[in-house]
Amino acid sequence: MITFLNLIDEPKYYAHVRQIRWPNGLKCPKCGSETVIRNGHDHYHSGRQGYQCHGCRANFDDLTDTVFEGHHQPLKVWMLCL
């Protein structure tokens, strides 16, 4: 069954969040280091990228330190609400 929510491409939302959040390149939200590597994807939200900072060894993802962090609703639901 096709629903309205299925028509929304969640990985594109995560790509857009990354583009807005880090327009000049990826930086660690904890220490500001630009030496960051990709560190897998979220198991439930495939578009959500994980990272690890080489400077402070912090692990973070696309939504760390945003208003969307810690919520269990998919990002596509939040975008529809906005």
Backbone torsions as a table, in degrees:
resi	resn	phi	psi	omega
1	MET	NA	128.8	179.1
2	ILE	-91.6	125.3	176.5
3	THR	-116.7	168.0	179.5
4	PHE	-59.3	-40.2	-179.0
5	LEU	-64.3	-31.9	179.5
6	ASN	-70.6	-18.7	-179.7
7	LEU	-80.2	-9.4	-177.1
8	ILE	-94.3	130.3	-176.6
9	ASP	-93.4	97.0	-176.1
10	GLU	-60.7	-40.6	176.9
11	PRO	-57.2	-31.8	176.4
12	LYS	-67.0	-35.8	176.6
13	TYR	-63.4	-43.5	178.7
14	TYR	-64.6	-39.1	177.1
15	ALA	-62.8	-38.7	178.3
16	HIS	-67.5	-40.8	176.9
17	VAL	-59.7	-44.9	178.7
18	ARG	-61.1	-41.8	-179.1
19	GLN	-64.6	-41.1	179.2
20	ILE	-73.2	-42.5	-175.5
21	ARG	-70.5	-40.1	-177.0
22	TRP	-126.7	67.8	-176.7
23	PRO	-65.5	-24.6	-178.2
24	ASN	-107.5	18.3	-179.8
25	GLY	112.1	152.3	-176.5
26	LEU	-64.3	135.8	176.8
27	LYS	-137.4	146.9	176.9
28	CYS	-67.9	129.3	178.5
29	PRO	-70.9	-16.9	-178.2
30	LYS	-86.7	-49.9	-174.6
31	CYS	-116.4	-10.2	179.1
32	GLY	83.3	4.9	-179.9
33	SER	-66.1	144.1	176.5
34	GLU	-95.2	-1.0	178.8
35	THR	-90.2	85.5	-174.1
36	VAL	-129.0	140.9	176.1
37	ILE	-118.8	155.3	173.9
38	ARG	-71.3	143.6	-174.9
39	ASN	-137.9	55.8	176.2
40	GLY	83.6	178.0	179.6
41	HIS	-118.5	158.5	174.8
42	ASP	-64.9	141.7	-177.6
43	HIS	-70.2	-29.2	-176.2
44	TYR	-98.0	-25.7	-178.2
45	HIS	-125.9	93.9	-170.1
46	SER	-62.1	-24.5	179.6
47	GLY	-80.2	-11.9	-176.1
48	ARG	-83.1	112.1	-175.7
49	GLN	-88.6	136.3	173.3
50	GLY	-97.9	153.5	-178.3
51	TYR	-139.3	160.5	171.7
52	GLN	-135.0	132.8	179.3
53	CYS	-85.5	133.5	176.5
54	HIS	-79.1	-23.2	-179.3
55	GLY	-71.4	-54.9	-175.3
56	CYS	-114.1	0.3	179.4
57	ARG	65.6	17.4	178.8
58	ALA	-71.8	142.7	172.3
59	ASN	-101.4	136.1	179.0
60	PHE	-152.0	172.1	178.0
61	ASP	-137.4	-172.3	-175.4
62	ASP	-59.9	-28.2	-174.5
63	LEU	-103.9	0.0	179.4
64	THR	-58.6	133.4	-179.6
65	ASP	62.7	31.6	172.2
66	THR	-120.1	170.4	178.8
67	VAL	-67.6	-16.7	-179.5
68	PHE	-87.7	-10.6	-177.7
69	GLU	-64.2	136.9	174.4
70	GLY	86.0	-7.0	177.6
71	HIS	-88.6	146.6	-175.9
72	HIS	-95.4	-4.2	176.6
73	GLN	-75.4	142.7	176.2
74	PRO	-62.2	153.0	-179.1
75	LEU	-59.8	-32.4	179.9
76	LYS	-63.0	-32.3	177.2
77	VAL	-67.5	-42.6	178.2
78	TRP	-63.9	-39.9	179.8
79	MET	-66.1	-36.1	176.1
80	LEU	-66.1	-37.1	178.8
81	CYS	-67.6	-36.5	179.3
82	LEU	-71.2	NA	NA
